[in-house]
Amino acid sequence: MRIKVQRELLLALSACLLALGDSRAVAFEHFVTRQQHRLYDGDSPYRFVSWNVPNLHCVEDSLNFLGGSPWRWPDEFEVRDALRSVSQMGGRAARSYVISVRRDQGDMGDHVHVLGPGRFNEQAFQALDLVIKVAEEEGVRLIIPLVDNWHWWGGVKQYEAFRGRPEGAFWSDPQLVEDFKQTVRHVVQRRNTLTGERYSDSQAILAWETGNELDATAEWTRKVAAYIKQLDPNHLVIDGCSLHGPPLQSIDDPGIDIVTTHHYPNVGNNNAASVVEAAHQVAGRKAYLVGEFGFLPVDEARRVLDAVIESEAVGALYWSLRFHRREGGFYWHDEPSGQGVFKAFHWPGFTSGDGYREREVFQMVRGAAYRIRGEQPPTLPVPVPPKLLPCPRPLTLSWQGSAGASGYDVYRGLSAAGPWERIAERVSDARYPYQPLLADEEAEVGTQAYYRVVARNAAGDSTPSNVLGPIEVASRLLVDEFSEPRPERALQGAHEQTSARARQALEDFHRLLLQPGASVTYHVAGNIANVMVWAFSSAPNDELTVELSADGVHFTAAEVALKQADRGASDYAYLVPQLVEAAVSAPGWKYVRVSVAAGGSETELSRVEVRYLPE
């Protein structure tokens, strides 16, 4: 009896800690197990609809305007935001991308897990330690693929290259098999530096996946699965051969618990009928998971989820979710296979995702996540307070967002205690990729400004953020992101709005393309003090000019400082970013014109900031 009472007290304490968001709370009591074609959490059936979160343990989308690697390790704010977002959608599991491998080409550098045969990056695995720790606290289990079939994060071909072996040798060469086993052993038996627990003993891990979209032989899969089970009998193993229908050769493999399929337009299986057929082929002989699907109309996606729920599949994972970024806003990823339409999704959905019906997709996935386990979706929690960050530049504001917040109200005050005036309502933090989230264009020159932010969603408003300030208001500010018309803007020459090639333009999907000889002019009610222009060109050049005028007719060239960066080798053929700045010392200039030289090349403007002193 005493043992039972103590256990009930511990469970009650754990529930209280979870409710309070305490990082010491433990969310799981069991490993997930398989009985024939079903999964169980203890005695309860375990099924899920959730998300692939590729950047969960390694960020590939940290896009700084003037260069630097887009790869870095996520911090705790980002990992928690990702997994809390999954949890708010009813997701009981999330699938990361692969254990990465050093490449000779590309821009990954040392942001990889495997540096060479038997050589591993401790910093990379400390990031994975963090992911597993936070997953335990947020109540989301992890699926971790162990190698990629593709080059994006390094994979099969890189193992071959380490040893100078030919293409295809990875699946049969004894040395390469042993090299991969070293990686498996290093991963599965690692002791988490944050929890002290071996990965093999972590209930936050749902399954190891032999790899992502592999073309493995049945013999390789059998050997690798058996080796994983030998090292770690606690966890399930997924066969990562997923692109060509369920790998039926693994149905009788005792080392494989789950077979999986991926569904995309370029494979020709991006529909519910393919899911139904796959479930029929497996026929209850093994657990079956739709491991990736996406890039399809919402109505067909709904039919896919219906097929999963109505069959005996254990679940489905949508592609793909990106989370809040530590500098404010979200990480972005224009999908290479997304048909020029689909980007990564940002919870809980915003107008920036209307082109691929982001908000509707989230409602659909969240509904399915609860329906597959026979529950009704609960009310979303009220957002936690956002965190205001130091101003990137005076009067430009950014904040760390709150999971599940659909918008933010921004307040300005003349002191840290207020009173507070709301200066912007329902601001989206998915509006401007990798730029400040809001510019205060109405702050009174000569005052000190203080700011705070409140996160909102249908459940209510957060308590206010921290207070930022004092900010000395030395000038007024005009910002043009080319996302909407501005009365101060006038265009001359051949130009067009463009959202094409968003990835090459560092995910900016609202740009102004100027042909040679074209220009954009701004007229402000005051004396211009500073102009900054963010732009993209196909090659380094100095063809962008800034001119000033007092009357809008006679213009004088301004002296400018030009910074541009060659981002080097990458998979995305980035355009050349150009940052042009003109500091103006003499008063009287009320117009500024930004032009592309008549004999130059087309240039895409991304953002313009004009600072001026009102008359």
C-alpha positions as CSV (number, residue, x, y, z in Angstrom):
1,M,0.0,0.0,0.0
2,R,2.8,2.4,0.9
3,I,4.5,1.8,-2.5
4,K,1.2,2.5,-4.3
5,V,0.6,5.7,-2.3
6,Q,4.2,6.9,-3.0
7,R,3.8,6.2,-6.7
8,E,0.5,8.1,-6.8
9,L,2.1,11.0,-5.0
10,L,5.0,11.0,-7.5
11,L,2.7,10.9,-10.4
12,A,0.7,13.8,-9.0
13,L,3.9,15.8,-8.4
14,S,5.0,15.1,-12.0
15,A,1.7,16.4,-13.3
16,C,1.9,19.5,-11.2
17,L,5.5,20.2,-12.5
18,L,4.3,19.7,-16.1
19,A,1.5,22.2,-15.6
20,L,3.9,24.7,-14.2
21,G,6.3,24.2,-17.1
22,D,9.1,22.9,-14.8
23,S,12.0,21.5,-16.7
24,R,12.4,18.7,-14.2
25,A,9.1,17.1,-15.1
26,V,9.1,13.6,-16.6
27,A,6.5,12.9,-19.3
28,F,6.9,9.2,-20.0
29,E,6.4,6.0,-18.0
30,H,7.1,3.3,-20.6
31,F,9.0,2.6,-23.8
32,V,6.7,2.2,-26.8
33,T,6.4,-1.4,-27.8
34,R,5.0,-3.4,-30.7
35,Q,2.6,-6.3,-30.7
36,Q,2.2,-7.6,-34.2
37,H,1.1,-4.5,-36.2
38,R,0.2,-2.3,-33.3
39,L,2.2,0.0,-31.0
40,Y,1.6,0.4,-27.3
41,D,2.5,2.8,-24.6
42,G,2.2,0.5,-21.6
43,D,-1.2,-1.1,-22.1
44,S,-2.6,1.7,-24.2
45,P,-2.6,1.7,-28.1
46,Y,-0.2,4.3,-29.4
47,R,-1.0,6.1,-32.7
48,F,-0.1,9.5,-33.8
49,V,-0.4,12.2,-36.5
50,S,2.4,14.8,-36.2
51,W,5.3,16.5,-38.0
52,N,8.7,16.1,-39.4
53,V,10.9,18.7,-37.9
54,P,14.1,18.5,-39.9
55,N,16.0,21.3,-38.1
56,L,15.3,20.0,-34.7
57,H,18.9,18.9,-33.9
58,C,20.8,20.9,-36.6
59,V,19.7,24.2,-38.1
60,E,20.3,24.5,-41.9
61,D,18.4,27.8,-42.3
62,S,20.2,30.4,-40.2
63,L,20.4,32.9,-43.1
64,N,22.5,36.0,-42.3
65,F,22.3,38.6,-45.0
66,L,26.0,39.2,-45.5
67,G,27.1,35.6,-45.4
68,G,28.3,33.2,-42.8
69,S,27.3,29.5,-42.7
70,P,23.5,28.9,-42.5
71,W,24.2,25.9,-40.4
72,R,24.3,26.1,-36.6
73,W,23.1,24.2,-33.5
74,P,19.7,25.0,-32.1
75,D,19.5,26.5,-28.6
76,E,17.0,25.5,-25.8
77,F,14.5,28.2,-26.7
78,E,14.3,26.9,-30.3
79,V,14.1,23.2,-29.4
80,R,11.5,23.9,-26.8
81,D,9.5,26.0,-29.2
82,A,9.6,23.3,-31.8
83,L,8.5,20.5,-29.5
84,R,5.9,22.6,-27.7
85,S,4.4,23.5,-31.1
86,V,4.2,19.8,-31.9
87,S,2.6,19.1,-28.5
88,Q,0.0,21.9,-29.0
89,M,-1.0,20.2,-32.3
90,G,-1.6,17.0,-30.5
91,G,1.6,15.4,-31.8
92,R,2.9,12.6,-29.7
93,A,6.0,12.1,-31.8
94,A,8.3,14.1,-34.1
95,R,10.8,13.0,-36.7
96,S,14.1,14.8,-37.0
97,Y,16.3,14.6,-40.0
98,V,19.4,12.4,-40.1
99,I,22.7,12.0,-38.3
100,S,24.7,14.2,-40.7
101,V,28.1,13.4,-42.3
102,R,30.9,15.7,-43.4
103,R,30.8,16.6,-47.1
104,D,33.5,17.9,-49.4
105,Q,31.1,20.2,-51.2
106,G,28.5,22.5,-49.7
107,D,28.5,25.0,-46.8
108,M,28.0,22.7,-43.8
109,G,31.6,22.9,-42.6
110,D,31.9,21.2,-39.2
111,H,28.2,21.4,-38.5
112,V,27.9,17.6,-38.8
113,H,27.7,14.6,-36.5
114,V,30.1,12.3,-38.3
115,L,33.5,13.8,-39.2
116,G,35.0,10.6,-40.6
117,P,35.0,6.9,-39.9
118,G,34.8,6.5,-36.1
119,R,35.2,10.3,-35.6
120,F,32.3,12.3,-34.1
121,N,31.6,15.9,-33.4
122,E,30.9,16.3,-29.7
123,Q,29.2,19.6,-30.1
124,A,26.7,18.1,-32.6
125,F,25.8,15.3,-30.1
126,Q,25.4,17.8,-27.3
127,A,22.8,19.5,-29.4
128,L,21.1,16.1,-29.7
129,D,21.4,15.7,-26.0
130,L,19.4,18.9,-25.6
131,V,16.7,17.7,-28.0
132,I,16.2,14.4,-26.1
133,K,16.1,16.2,-22.7
134,V,13.5,18.8,-23.9
135,A,11.5,16.0,-25.7
136,E,11.2,14.3,-22.3
137,E,10.0,17.5,-20.7
138,E,7.5,18.4,-23.4
139,G,6.1,14.9,-23.8
140,V,7.0,14.4,-27.5
141,R,8.8,11.2,-28.5
142,L,11.5,11.2,-31.2
143,I,12.1,9.2,-34.4
144,I,15.8,9.6,-35.4
145,P,17.0,8.4,-38.8
146,L,20.7,7.3,-38.7
147,V,21.9,8.1,-42.3
148,D,20.7,9.8,-45.4
149,N,20.4,8.4,-48.9
150,W,20.9,11.9,-50.3
151,H,23.6,14.5,-50.2
152,W,21.8,17.3,-48.3
153,W,23.2,16.5,-44.9
154,G,25.8,14.1,-46.1
155,G,25.1,10.4,-46.1
156,V,25.8,7.1,-47.9
157,K,28.1,8.6,-50.5
158,Q,30.2,10.4,-47.9
159,Y,30.8,7.1,-46.1
160,E,31.9,5.7,-49.5
161,A,34.2,8.7,-50.1
162,F,35.9,8.4,-46.7
163,R,37.3,5.1,-47.9
164,G,37.6,5.8,-51.6
165,R,35.0,3.1,-52.4
166,P,32.7,3.2,-55.5
167,E,29.1,4.2,-55.6
168,G,26.9,1.5,-54.1
169,A,29.6,-0.1,-52.0
170,F,28.0,1.2,-48.8
171,W,25.5,-1.6,-48.8
172,S,27.9,-4.5,-49.0
173,D,31.6,-3.5,-48.4
174,P,32.5,-5.0,-45.0
175,Q,34.6,-2.0,-44.1
176,L,31.8,0.5,-44.8
177,V,29.3,-1.7,-42.9
178,E,31.7,-1.6,-40.0
179,D,32.1,2.2,-40.3
180,F,28.4,2.7,-40.1
181,K,28.1,0.3,-37.2
182,Q,30.6,2.5,-35.4
183,T,28.2,5.4,-35.9
184,V,25.2,3.4,-34.8
185,R,27.1,2.3,-31.7
186,H,28.2,5.9,-30.9
187,V,24.7,7.2,-31.2
188,V,22.7,4.4,-29.5
189,Q,25.1,4.0,-26.5
190,R,25.8,7.7,-26.0
191,R,25.3,9.0,-22.5
192,N,23.4,12.2,-22.5
193,T,25.5,15.0,-21.0
194,L,22.4,16.8,-19.7
195,T,20.5,13.9,-18.1
196,G,23.2,11.3,-17.5
197,E,21.1,8.7,-19.2
198,R,22.2,6.6,-22.2
199,Y,20.2,7.1,-25.3
200,S,19.3,3.4,-25.2
201,D,17.6,4.0,-21.9
202,S,15.6,7.2,-22.9
203,Q,11.9,6.8,-23.1
204,A,11.8,10.0,-25.1
205,I,13.0,8.1,-28.1
206,L,10.3,6.3,-30.0
207,A,12.4,4.6,-32.6
208,W,15.6,4.5,-34.5
209,E,15.2,4.6,-38.3
210,T,17.9,2.8,-40.3
211,G,18.0,5.9,-42.5
212,N,16.1,8.3,-44.7
213,E,14.7,7.1,-48.1
214,L,17.3,4.4,-48.4
215,D,17.9,2.1,-51.4
216,A,19.4,-0.5,-49.1
217,T,19.6,-4.2,-49.8
218,A,17.6,-6.6,-47.6
219,E,20.8,-8.1,-46.3
220,W,22.2,-4.7,-45.2
221,T,18.9,-3.8,-43.5
222,R,18.8,-7.2,-41.7
223,K,22.4,-6.7,-40.4
224,V,21.9,-3.1,-39.3
225,A,18.5,-3.7,-37.6
226,A,19.9,-6.8,-35.8
227,Y,22.9,-4.7,-34.6
228,I,20.6,-1.9,-33.3
229,K,18.5,-4.4,-31.4
230,Q,21.6,-6.0,-30.0
231,L,22.8,-2.6,-28.6
232,D,19.4,-1.4,-27.7
233,P,16.5,-3.8,-27.1
234,N,14.4,-1.0,-25.6
235,H,13.5,0.8,-28.8
236,L,11.7,0.2,-32.0
237,V,13.5,0.0,-35.3
238,I,12.1,1.5,-38.5
239,D,13.2,0.3,-42.0
240,G,14.2,3.5,-43.8
241,C,13.5,2.1,-47.3
242,S,10.5,4.3,-47.9
243,L,10.2,5.7,-51.4
244,H,9.1,2.7,-53.4
245,G,6.2,1.3,-51.4
246,P,6.6,-0.5,-48.1
247,P,9.7,-2.7,-48.0
248,L,8.0,-6.0,-48.0
249,Q,11.3,-7.8,-47.6
250,S,11.3,-6.5,-44.0
251,I,7.9,-8.0,-43.1
252,D,9.6,-11.2,-41.8
253,D,12.7,-9.5,-40.4
254,P,12.6,-9.8,-36.6
255,G,14.8,-6.7,-36.2
256,I,12.3,-4.4,-38.0
257,D,9.3,-3.2,-36.1
258,I,7.9,-0.6,-38.4
259,V,7.9,-0.2,-42.2
260,T,7.3,3.2,-43.7
261,T,6.5,5.0,-46.9
262,H,7.1,8.6,-48.1
263,H,4.8,10.3,-50.6
264,Y,5.7,13.1,-53.0
265,P,4.8,14.4,-56.4
266,N,8.1,13.4,-58.0
267,V,7.6,9.8,-56.9
268,G,4.0,9.6,-58.3
269,N,2.5,8.3,-55.0
270,N,1.3,11.6,-53.5
271,N,-2.2,10.5,-52.9
272,A,-4.5,8.6,-50.5
273,A,-4.8,5.7,-52.9
274,S,-1.1,5.0,-52.5
275,V,-1.4,4.9,-48.7
276,V,-4.4,2.6,-48.9
277,E,-2.4,0.3,-51.2
278,A,0.6,0.3,-48.9
279,A,-1.5,-0.5,-45.9
280,H,-3.1,-3.4,-47.9
281,Q,0.4,-4.7,-48.9
282,V,1.5,-4.7,-45.3
283,A,-1.8,-6.4,-44.3
284,G,-1.3,-6.2,-40.6
285,R,1.9,-8.2,-40.6
286,K,4.0,-5.3,-39.4
287,A,3.4,-1.8,-38.0
288,Y,3.0,0.6,-40.8
289,L,3.8,4.4,-40.7
290,V,3.4,7.1,-43.3
291,G,6.7,8.7,-42.5
292,E,6.6,11.7,-44.8
293,F,3.9,13.3,-47.0
294,G,3.2,16.8,-48.2
295,F,3.3,19.2,-51.2
296,L,-0.3,18.3,-52.1
297,P,-3.7,20.0,-52.1
298,V,-5.4,20.2,-48.7
299,D,-8.3,18.0,-49.8
300,E,-6.0,15.2,-50.9
301,A,-4.0,15.6,-47.7
302,R,-7.2,15.2,-45.7
303,R,-8.0,12.0,-47.7
304,V,-4.5,10.7,-46.8
305,L,-5.1,11.3,-43.1
306,D,-8.5,9.7,-43.3
307,A,-6.9,6.7,-45.0
308,V,-4.3,6.4,-42.2
309,I,-6.9,6.7,-39.4
310,E,-9.3,4.3,-41.0
311,S,-6.6,1.7,-41.7
312,E,-4.5,0.1,-39.0
313,A,-1.5,2.3,-39.8
314,V,0.2,3.5,-36.6
315,G,0.4,7.1,-37.8
316,A,1.5,9.8,-40.3
317,L,4.0,12.7,-40.3
318,Y,3.5,15.8,-42.3
319,W,6.4,17.6,-44.1
320,S,7.7,19.9,-42.6
321,L,7.7,22.2,-39.6
322,R,10.1,25.1,-38.8
323,F,10.2,26.8,-35.5
324,H,10.8,30.2,-33.9
325,R,14.3,31.6,-34.3
326,R,16.3,32.9,-31.4
327,E,16.8,36.3,-33.1
328,G,13.1,36.7,-33.7
329,G,10.6,35.4,-36.3
330,F,10.9,31.9,-37.7
331,Y,13.4,29.8,-39.7
332,W,12.3,29.6,-43.3
333,H,12.8,26.9,-46.0
334,D,11.5,27.2,-49.5
335,E,11.1,23.6,-50.4
336,P,13.2,22.5,-53.5
337,S,10.5,20.0,-54.4
338,G,7.6,22.3,-53.4
339,Q,6.6,23.2,-57.0
340,G,7.3,26.9,-56.3
341,V,4.3,26.9,-53.9
342,F,5.2,25.1,-50.7
343,K,7.4,26.3,-47.9
344,A,8.0,24.9,-44.4
345,F,5.1,25.4,-42.1
346,H,5.0,27.8,-39.1
347,W,2.7,27.1,-36.2
348,P,-0.2,28.2,-35.8
349,G,-0.3,29.5,-39.4
350,F,-0.2,33.0,-40.9
351,T,-1.3,35.0,-43.9
352,S,2.3,34.5,-45.3
353,G,1.3,30.8,-45.8
354,D,-2.0,31.4,-47.5
355,G,-0.5,30.3,-50.8
356,Y,-0.3,26.7,-49.5
357,R,-3.2,27.1,-47.0
358,E,-1.0,26.9,-44.0
359,R,-3.7,27.7,-41.4
360,E,-6.1,25.1,-42.9
361,V,-3.4,22.5,-42.9
362,F,-2.7,23.0,-39.2
363,Q,-6.3,22.7,-38.3
364,M,-6.6,19.5,-40.3
365,V,-3.5,18.0,-38.8
366,R,-4.4,18.9,-35.3
367,G,-7.9,17.5,-35.7
368,A,-6.4,14.3,-37.1
369,A,-3.9,14.0,-34.3
370,Y,-6.7,13.8,-31.7
371,R,-9.1,11.8,-33.9
372,I,-6.6,9.0,-34.4
373,R,-6.6,8.4,-30.6
374,G,-10.3,8.9,-30.2
375,E,-10.2,12.3,-28.6
376,Q,-11.5,15.8,-29.2
377,P,-8.9,18.6,-29.6
378,P,-8.7,20.7,-26.4
379,T,-8.6,24.5,-26.4
380,L,-5.2,25.9,-27.1
381,P,-3.3,27.3,-24.2
382,V,-2.9,31.0,-23.8
383,P,0.6,31.9,-25.1
384,V,3.5,32.4,-22.8
385,P,5.0,35.9,-22.8
386,P,7.3,36.7,-25.7
387,K,10.8,38.1,-25.1
388,L,11.7,41.4,-26.6
389,L,15.3,41.5,-27.9
390,P,17.7,44.4,-28.2
391,C,17.0,46.5,-31.3
392,P,18.9,45.4,-34.4
393,R,18.8,49.1,-35.4
394,P,17.1,52.0,-33.6
395,L,13.3,51.7,-33.8
396,T,13.4,48.3,-35.4
397,L,11.9,45.6,-33.1
398,S,12.2,41.9,-32.8
399,W,11.2,39.3,-30.2
400,Q,11.4,35.7,-29.5
401,G,7.9,34.4,-30.3
402,S,5.5,32.3,-28.3
403,A,4.5,28.8,-29.5
404,G,0.9,29.0,-30.7
405,A,0.6,32.8,-30.8
406,S,-1.2,34.0,-33.9
407,G,-0.2,37.6,-33.5
408,Y,1.3,40.2,-31.2
409,D,0.3,43.6,-29.9
410,V,3.2,46.1,-29.5
411,Y,3.1,48.9,-27.0
412,R,5.2,52.0,-26.6
413,G,5.6,54.0,-23.4
414,L,7.5,57.0,-22.2
415,S,8.8,55.1,-19.1
416,A,9.3,51.6,-18.1
417,A,6.2,51.8,-16.0
418,G,4.0,53.2,-18.8
419,P,1.4,54.4,-19.5
420,W,1.3,52.3,-22.6
421,E,0.0,53.1,-26.1
422,R,-0.7,50.2,-28.5
423,I,1.2,51.1,-31.7
424,A,0.6,47.8,-33.6
425,E,-2.0,45.1,-33.4
426,R,-1.9,41.4,-34.3
427,V,1.6,41.7,-35.8
428,S,2.7,38.5,-37.5
429,D,6.1,37.2,-36.7
430,A,6.1,35.2,-40.0
431,R,5.8,38.3,-42.2
432,Y,9.5,39.3,-42.9
433,P,12.0,36.4,-43.1
434,Y,15.3,37.2,-41.3
435,Q,14.5,40.9,-40.8
436,P,13.1,42.9,-37.8
437,L,9.5,42.2,-37.1
438,L,8.2,45.8,-36.8
439,A,9.5,49.3,-37.3
440,D,8.1,52.1,-35.2
441,E,7.6,54.8,-37.7
442,E,5.7,57.2,-35.4
443,A,8.0,57.6,-32.4
444,E,8.5,61.3,-31.6
445,V,12.0,62.6,-32.2
446,G,13.7,63.8,-29.1
447,T,11.9,61.4,-26.7
448,Q,12.9,58.2,-25.1
449,A,10.8,55.2,-26.0
450,Y,10.1,52.0,-24.1
451,Y,8.4,48.9,-25.6
452,R,6.6,45.7,-24.6
453,V,4.8,43.0,-26.5
454,V,1.8,40.8,-25.8
455,A,1.2,37.5,-27.6
456,R,-2.3,36.6,-28.6
457,N,-4.3,33.6,-29.9
458,A,-8.0,32.5,-29.7
459,A,-7.5,31.4,-26.0
460,G,-6.4,34.9,-24.9
461,D,-3.5,37.2,-24.4
462,S,-0.2,36.5,-22.7
463,T,1.1,38.6,-19.9
464,P,3.4,41.4,-21.3
465,S,6.9,40.7,-22.3
466,N,9.9,42.2,-20.7
467,V,10.3,46.0,-21.2
468,L,12.8,47.2,-23.7
469,G,14.2,50.7,-23.3
470,P,15.0,53.5,-23.1
471,I,15.5,53.9,-26.9
472,E,16.7,57.3,-27.9
473,V,14.5,58.5,-30.7
474,A,17.0,60.6,-32.8
475,S,15.1,60.4,-36.1
476,R,12.0,59.2,-37.8
477,L,12.1,56.0,-39.8
478,L,10.5,54.8,-43.1
479,V,10.8,51.1,-43.9
480,D,9.8,49.5,-47.2
481,E,9.7,45.7,-47.4
482,F,7.9,45.8,-50.8
483,S,5.1,43.7,-49.3
484,E,2.5,46.4,-49.9
485,P,2.1,49.8,-51.6
486,R,3.6,52.8,-49.8
487,P,2.5,56.4,-50.6
488,E,6.1,57.6,-50.2
489,R,7.3,55.3,-53.0
490,A,7.4,56.2,-56.7
491,L,8.7,53.8,-59.4
492,Q,10.3,54.6,-62.7
493,G,11.4,52.2,-65.5
494,A,10.9,48.5,-66.0
495,H,10.2,46.8,-62.7
496,E,8.1,44.0,-61.2
497,Q,7.3,42.4,-57.8
498,T,8.8,39.0,-57.5
499,S,8.7,36.1,-55.1
500,A,10.5,33.6,-57.4
501,R,13.7,31.9,-56.3
502,A,13.0,32.7,-52.6
503,R,15.7,30.4,-51.3
504,Q,18.3,32.0,-53.5
505,A,17.2,35.4,-52.1
506,L,17.6,34.2,-48.5
507,E,13.9,33.4,-48.3
508,D,12.7,36.9,-49.1
509,F,9.4,36.3,-50.9
510,H,8.4,40.0,-51.6
511,R,11.1,41.8,-53.6
512,L,11.2,44.6,-56.2
513,L,13.0,43.6,-59.3
514,L,14.6,46.6,-61.1
515,Q,15.8,46.3,-64.7
516,P,18.8,48.3,-65.8
517,G,17.9,52.0,-65.8
518,A,14.9,51.6,-63.4
519,S,14.7,53.3,-60.0
520,V,12.5,53.8,-56.9
521,T,12.2,57.2,-55.3
522,Y,11.0,58.0,-51.7
523,H,9.7,61.4,-50.5
524,V,9.7,62.1,-46.8
525,A,8.4,65.0,-44.7
526,G,11.8,66.0,-43.4
527,N,15.5,66.0,-43.9
528,I,17.1,62.7,-44.9
529,A,19.9,61.6,-42.5
530,N,20.6,58.0,-43.5
531,V,19.6,55.5,-46.2
532,M,20.1,51.7,-46.2
533,V,19.3,49.4,-49.1
534,W,19.3,45.6,-49.0
535,A,19.5,44.1,-52.5
536,F,20.4,41.0,-54.5
537,S,22.3,40.6,-57.7
538,S,23.4,37.6,-59.8
539,A,27.1,38.6,-59.4
540,P,29.1,41.1,-57.4
541,N,28.9,44.6,-58.8
542,D,28.6,48.3,-57.8
543,E,25.7,49.2,-60.1
544,L,23.3,50.3,-57.4
545,T,23.3,54.1,-56.9
546,V,21.8,56.3,-54.3
547,E,20.9,59.9,-55.2
548,L,19.4,62.8,-53.1
549,S,17.2,65.7,-54.0
550,A,15.6,68.7,-52.4
551,D,12.8,69.1,-55.0
552,G,12.4,65.7,-56.6
553,V,13.7,66.9,-59.9
554,H,17.4,67.6,-59.5
555,F,19.3,64.7,-57.9
556,T,22.9,64.5,-56.6
557,A,24.8,61.3,-56.1
558,A,25.3,60.3,-52.5
559,E,28.5,58.8,-51.2
560,V,27.8,55.2,-50.3
561,A,29.4,52.3,-48.5
562,L,28.8,49.0,-50.2
563,K,29.1,45.6,-48.5
564,Q,28.5,42.4,-50.5
565,A,29.2,38.8,-49.8
566,D,29.9,35.7,-51.9
567,R,28.2,32.9,-50.0
568,G,30.5,30.3,-51.6
569,A,29.6,26.8,-52.4
570,S,26.1,25.6,-51.5
571,D,23.2,23.6,-52.7
572,Y,21.1,26.6,-53.5
573,A,23.0,29.0,-55.8
574,Y,22.4,32.0,-53.6
575,L,22.2,35.4,-55.2
576,V,24.8,38.0,-54.1
577,P,23.6,40.1,-51.2
578,Q,24.4,43.8,-51.3
579,L,24.0,46.2,-48.4
580,V,24.3,49.9,-49.6
581,E,24.4,52.7,-47.0
582,A,24.5,56.4,-47.5
583,A,25.1,58.6,-44.4
584,V,23.9,62.2,-45.1
585,S,25.5,65.1,-43.3
586,A,24.0,68.1,-45.1
587,P,20.3,69.1,-44.4
588,G,17.7,69.8,-47.0
589,W,17.4,66.5,-48.8
590,K,13.7,65.3,-48.9
591,Y,13.9,62.8,-51.8
592,V,16.1,59.7,-52.2
593,R,16.3,57.7,-55.4
594,V,17.8,54.2,-55.7
595,S,18.7,53.2,-59.2
596,V,20.3,50.5,-61.2
597,A,22.8,51.7,-63.8
598,A,21.5,51.9,-67.3
599,G,24.2,49.5,-68.6
600,G,24.0,47.3,-65.5
601,S,22.2,44.1,-64.7
602,E,18.8,43.5,-63.0
603,T,18.8,43.9,-59.3
604,E,16.2,42.8,-56.7
605,L,15.6,45.2,-53.8
606,S,14.7,43.5,-50.6
607,R,14.4,46.3,-48.0
608,V,14.9,50.0,-47.8
609,E,15.3,52.1,-44.6
610,V,15.2,55.9,-44.7
611,R,15.9,57.8,-41.5
612,Y,15.0,61.5,-41.5
613,L,14.5,64.5,-39.2
614,P,11.0,65.9,-39.5
615,E,10.6,69.6,-40.2
